[in-house]
C-alpha cells in the first residue's frame, strides 16, 4: 500500500512540473530579451537628422509639399513608391474628354525620374516622354482626345533612389 502512495505522489509532482519547463524557458527568454534591449542606446537627436527623415512618412509629406494643393479640374491623382523592380508608378483613366490638360509629376527620394504620358487611339501612342529632376513639380501641357490616358513615373536606368522614393502624378483639365 505504501508503494502505491509513493507512486501517486510522484505522479502528482510530475503533473505539477509539466508546465514549469515552458514557464522557465519563457522567463529565461524574457530576461535575455530585456538584457539585449538595455544594451541599445536611444538618442533623441538622431530622429531629427536628415538621414532619419528618409522614412516613408516624411517622404509622403515631402511629396505633398512639392506637389502643393490639388487644383480645381483635377481628373486623376495618385502616388506610389519607386522602389524595387520595376521602380515605377503609374496611373490610368478610362475616358478623358477631349481638351487641354496639365500633367504634373513630382518625385522625392531620387535625383531624377522619367515621365511618360500616353493615350490609346491618339495619333501618337506616346504623347510625352521626358526626364525631370526630383524635388520640384514638372508640368506638361497636353491635348487629349476622348479615350483612355495613362501616365507613368519611373527611375531611369542606372538611377538609384532611396528605399522610400515616391512619385505623384496629377492630371488636370483646363477650364474652357
DAZISUL-V320055 format. One record per pair of residues at least 24 apart in sequence whose C-alpha atoms are under 10 Angstrom apart, sorted by the first residue. I is the first residue (numbers start at 1). GAP is how many residues later the second one is. Records with the same first field share a line. If there is no record, write none. Layout:
BEGIN
I: GAP ; GAP
END
This chain:
BEGIN
53: 111
54: 54 ; 55 ; 108 ; 109 ; 110 ; 111
55: 54 ; 107 ; 108 ; 109 ; 110
56: 25 ; 53 ; 106 ; 107 ; 108 ; 109 ; 110
57: 107
58: 106
59: 48 ; 49 ; 50 ; 105 ; 106 ; 107 ; 108
60: 47 ; 48 ; 104 ; 105 ; 106 ; 107 ; 108
61: 47
62: 45 ; 46 ; 47 ; 73 ; 104
63: 43 ; 44 ; 45 ; 46 ; 71 ; 72 ; 73 ; 74 ; 102 ; 103 ; 104 ; 105
64: 42 ; 43 ; 44 ; 103 ; 104
65: 70 ; 71 ; 72
66: 39 ; 40 ; 41 ; 42 ; 68 ; 69 ; 70 ; 71 ; 102
67: 37 ; 38 ; 39 ; 40 ; 68 ; 69 ; 70 ; 71 ; 100 ; 101 ; 102 ; 103
68: 69
70: 100 ; 101 ; 102
71: 99 ; 100 ; 101 ; 102
72: 100 ; 101 ; 102 ; 103
73: 28 ; 29 ; 98 ; 99 ; 100 ; 101 ; 102
74: 27 ; 28 ; 29 ; 96 ; 97 ; 98 ; 99 ; 100
75: 26 ; 95 ; 96 ; 97 ; 98
76: 27 ; 73 ; 74 ; 75 ; 93 ; 94 ; 95 ; 96 ; 97
77: 26 ; 27 ; 28 ; 91 ; 92 ; 93 ; 94 ; 95
78: 27 ; 89 ; 90 ; 91 ; 92 ; 93
79: 26 ; 27 ; 28 ; 74 ; 87 ; 88 ; 89 ; 90 ; 91
80: 27 ; 73 ; 84 ; 85 ; 86 ; 87 ; 88 ; 89
81: 26 ; 27 ; 28 ; 72 ; 73 ; 82 ; 83 ; 84 ; 85 ; 86 ; 87
82: 25 ; 26 ; 27 ; 28 ; 31 ; 71 ; 72 ; 73 ; 78 ; 79 ; 80 ; 81 ; 82 ; 83 ; 84 ; 85
83: 26 ; 71 ; 72 ; 77 ; 78 ; 79 ; 80 ; 81 ; 82 ; 83
84: 76 ; 77 ; 79 ; 81
85: 70
86: 68 ; 69
87: 26 ; 66 ; 67 ; 68 ; 69 ; 70 ; 72 ; 73 ; 74 ; 78 ; 79
88: 25 ; 26 ; 27 ; 64 ; 65 ; 66 ; 67 ; 68 ; 77 ; 78 ; 79
89: 26 ; 62 ; 63 ; 64 ; 65 ; 66 ; 77 ; 78 ; 79 ; 80
90: 25 ; 26 ; 27 ; 60 ; 61 ; 62 ; 63 ; 64 ; 77 ; 78 ; 79
91: 26 ; 58 ; 59 ; 60 ; 61 ; 62 ; 77 ; 78 ; 79 ; 80
92: 25 ; 26 ; 27 ; 56 ; 57 ; 58 ; 59 ; 60 ; 79
93: 26 ; 54 ; 55 ; 56 ; 57 ; 58 ; 78
94: 25 ; 52 ; 53 ; 54 ; 55 ; 56
95: 24 ; 50 ; 51 ; 52 ; 53 ; 54
96: 48 ; 49 ; 50 ; 51 ; 52 ; 53 ; 77
97: 47 ; 48 ; 49 ; 50 ; 51 ; 76
98: 45 ; 46 ; 47 ; 48 ; 49 ; 75
99: 43 ; 44 ; 45 ; 46 ; 47 ; 74 ; 75 ; 76 ; 77
100: 41 ; 42 ; 43 ; 44 ; 45 ; 72 ; 73 ; 74 ; 75 ; 76
101: 39 ; 40 ; 41 ; 42 ; 43 ; 70 ; 71 ; 72 ; 73 ; 74
102: 36 ; 37 ; 38 ; 39 ; 40 ; 41 ; 68 ; 69 ; 70 ; 71 ; 72
103: 25 ; 35 ; 36 ; 37 ; 38 ; 39 ; 48 ; 66 ; 67 ; 68 ; 69 ; 70
104: 33 ; 34 ; 35 ; 36 ; 37 ; 47 ; 64 ; 65 ; 66 ; 67 ; 68
105: 27 ; 29 ; 31 ; 32 ; 33 ; 34 ; 35 ; 46 ; 47 ; 48 ; 62 ; 63 ; 64 ; 65 ; 66
106: 26 ; 27 ; 28 ; 29 ; 30 ; 31 ; 32 ; 33 ; 47 ; 60 ; 61 ; 62 ; 63 ; 64
107: 25 ; 26 ; 27 ; 28 ; 29 ; 30 ; 31 ; 46 ; 47 ; 48 ; 58 ; 59 ; 60 ; 61 ; 62
108: 25 ; 26 ; 27 ; 28 ; 53 ; 54 ; 56 ; 57 ; 58 ; 59 ; 60
109: 25 ; 26 ; 51 ; 52 ; 53 ; 54 ; 55 ; 56 ; 57 ; 58
110: 24 ; 25 ; 45 ; 49 ; 50 ; 51 ; 52 ; 53 ; 54 ; 55 ; 56 ; 57
111: 24 ; 44 ; 48 ; 49 ; 50 ; 51 ; 54
112: 42 ; 43 ; 44 ; 47 ; 48 ; 49
113: 39 ; 40 ; 41 ; 42 ; 43 ; 44 ; 46 ; 48 ; 54
114: 38 ; 39 ; 40 ; 41 ; 42 ; 43
115: 24 ; 25 ; 36 ; 37 ; 38 ; 39 ; 40 ; 41 ; 54
116: 34 ; 35 ; 36 ; 37 ; 38
117: 25 ; 32 ; 33 ; 34 ; 35 ; 36
118: 26 ; 30 ; 31 ; 32 ; 33 ; 34
119: 25 ; 26 ; 27 ; 28 ; 29 ; 30 ; 31 ; 32
120: 25 ; 26 ; 27 ; 28 ; 29 ; 30
121: 24 ; 25 ; 26 ; 27 ; 28
122: 24 ; 25 ; 26 ; 27
126: 24 ; 25
127: 24
129: 24
131: 24 ; 25
134: 31 ; 32 ; 33
137: 31 ; 32
138: 31
139: 30 ; 31 ; 32
140: 31
141: 30 ; 31 ; 32 ; 33
142: 29 ; 31
143: 30 ; 31
144: 29
END
